[in-house]
Structure formats: structure tokens, C-alpha cells
């Protein structure tokens, strides 16, 4: 049983992967250790977890131009997420996703994306169609960390 989640038309190409979810905000500059490929800011809900090749599902983007070029730098080294889903993105992160050739979507019609998707869910992100499909649910019923 799949679940289709309609969103604003996004950036990037169709990707499939595993979700990593938190109700936290996101800054590529301050939240990540780009060398180790993990969330490193101690106050972030995903501290210590790898973001590499995951589909990040977070509340909103924060940060400025440095976050945009950091997405590109991570992608150039193969240390980037496959996609990022937000409740609300900002223009800087949209530019960064485009520069990094990374899928990104936001503004989900069914509500808070951090509540609709669970860590471990298998997703298909289709930005051109404005559609994210949960193709299989994670075995756990744990909500996203706050």
C-alpha cells in the first residue's frame, strides 16, 4: 500500500531512498559535519546520524548563501543526501539544491511532512510532478524526533 503526498513542484530529478525525519530545522552549514557525513550540532534532533544518501525530511531551511554552496560541495564529493523535503524551504536552499542537482520539495497539501513520513520509510520523490510517494512504511511506529 503506497501513500501519495502532493506538494509544490520542486527541484531536481526523481529519486528513491530511505527517509530520515526530524521536526527540527536545517542548516547545511551549522548542522552537519560534511567530512564525516553526519549531523553534528549537539542540539539537533538527528545528532550523530548519517545523512548521506538519505531523503531528509525536516521542518524548514535556515541559513544563508554558505548553506547553498555547501550542498554543492557535499554532492561533488558523494557525501550528500539524495533529497530534502521541507514544510517550507527558502530561496537560498532552493538555489543550493539546484546547484547540487539535488531533489527538493516543500509545501505538502496534507500537512506537516515531518508527521506524514517516518524515519525508515521508503520514498519516491518526484519533484517535477510535485509528488512524494511512501512506497513502504518503516517497521517502527516511532514519530519523528522533536
Order of alpha helices (4+ residues) and beta strands (2+ residues): beta-beta-beta-beta-beta-alpha-beta-alpha-beta-alpha-beta-beta
